[in-house]
Amino acid sequence: MIRLIIETQGYREQLGRFATWGTVMTRNRRREAQGVRTRAVSLLKKLAPRDTGVFSASLSGRVLDRGRVLQIRFSSSDPKAKLVIDPTRPHVIEASRGLALRFTAGGGILLRKRVLHPGTKGSDFVQQVARLGGADFIRAMNKVGVQTMIAMAGRGE
């Protein structure tokens, strides 16, 4: 399982050291984080490599609100996720159980006991999403800070 975790700033860093914890901040932060999660998951699915679509369909995200720390976690349930994201070195692939590997090439069928896999390049789609979605996340968390300060000012805090 591959995981990408985004954490928000601490509450005090966002509103100042004398800020008090409030339900307005909690509610707004969670709502905005859910929106960021939804947009980021759709962007991950859009940019993910898709030969069969199994990997991109397995991508998901969830918001974890643990007190003053809020995390947005993205993961994939596809067992081949690590092979998609990380590059692999050239390696030998051997037939299992004494059978042959079967390939079609040039109009014919090739049977081989072993082949040399050239390796894979890996995909940087996660970094692309982080670059494209990072500004969205920062904007959403700044919006939470402003909304909370307005709500606190309205109550005379």
N, C-alpha and C positions, 0 to 999 in steps of 0.2 A: 504494500500500500504506500503510495506517495502522498506526502502532506506538505502543504504550503500554509504557513500560519502568519496572520497579520494581527498585530496588537495595537490597540489605541493608546494614545498618551494617557498618562495618569490624570486623574481628575484635577489634582492641584496644579499640574503643569498647564492644564488647559484654562483654568479660571483664576489662578493665583493661590498663594499659600494660605490665605484666610478664608477660602471658599468652604462652604458646608455642603455635605452630600445631600442631594435632594432627589425626589422622585421624578421631577421634571427632566433632570439630566439623564437619569436612568432610562426613562421612557423614550426620550428623543434619541439618545445614543443607540439604543437597541433598534428603533425603527429605521434610522439612517443606515446602521450596519446591515440590516436585512436587505435594504435596497442595494447597497454596495455588493453584498453577497450575490444577489440575483443577477445584477449586471455583470459581475466578474465571472460567474459560472457560465453565463451565456457567451461571454467573450472567450473563456477557456475552450468551450465546446466548438466555437467558430474557428479558432486558430489551431486546435489540436489536429495532428496528422490523422487522416482517416483512410485506411485501406478498406476496412470492413465496417467501420463505424462503432465497433464494440468499445474501443478505448474512449472515444469522445462521449459515448452514451453513459459510460461508467463514472464520469466526472461529477462531483457534487460538492456542496459547501454547506456549512452550518455556522451559526453564531453561538458562541459560548460566553455567557455573561457571568463571570465569577467575581462578584463584589465589585471592586474598583478596576479590575482588569477585564477588558472585553477582547475576545479573540474571534477572528473569522478564520475558520479552517476549511481548506479545500483538499479533497482527497479523491483517489480513484480506487475502485474495487477490482479493477482489472489486474490479474497477476502479472501481465506483461508490461505494466506501466513503467517500471524501472528501465526496461529495455527500450521503450519509446523515448524516454527523456534523456537517459544517460547514453553516451556513446559506448560501443563495444569494440573490442580488438578483434582482429582476424582470428578465427578458430576453426577447428575441425568439427564437422557434424557427421556422426556415424549412425548407421541404421540400427534401430533397436530390435532385439529378439531375432537377430540373424536375417532379417528381411532387408530388402534393398530400398534405397531412396529412389523415387520416381520423378522424373522431370520431363516436360515436353519442350523440345527445342528444335527449331528448323523443320517443323512438320513431323518430326519423329519423337519416339519415346526413348529416354535415356534411363537406364537403371545403374545405380552406383552404390557400392557398399559404404563409401565415405566421400565427402566433398569438403573443400576448403571454403568456408564462409568468409567473405572479404571484410566483415565488420560493418558497423553502422555509424553514421555520423551523429546521431542524437538530434533531438529537436529542442530549440530554445523558445518554444511557444510560451512557456511559463514566464520567462523573462520579458517577453513581448507584452504579456498581459499585465505584469507588474509595472512596466513602463507606461502602458496605455491607461491602466486602471488606478495607478498610484495617485494621480492628480484628483481623480473622482473621490477616492477615499479621504484624502486630505480636505477637500472641499466639504464633504459630508460631515466630517468631525468638527471642522471650523463652524459649520452651520449649527451643529449641536451646541457649541460653546456660546454662540451669539443668542440662540433661542433661550438657553438657560439663563444667561445674563439678563435678557429682556424680561423673562418670567420672574426672576429674583427682584429686579428693579420695580416691577409692578406690585410686588408684595411688600416693598419697603425693606428688603434685606440688605 
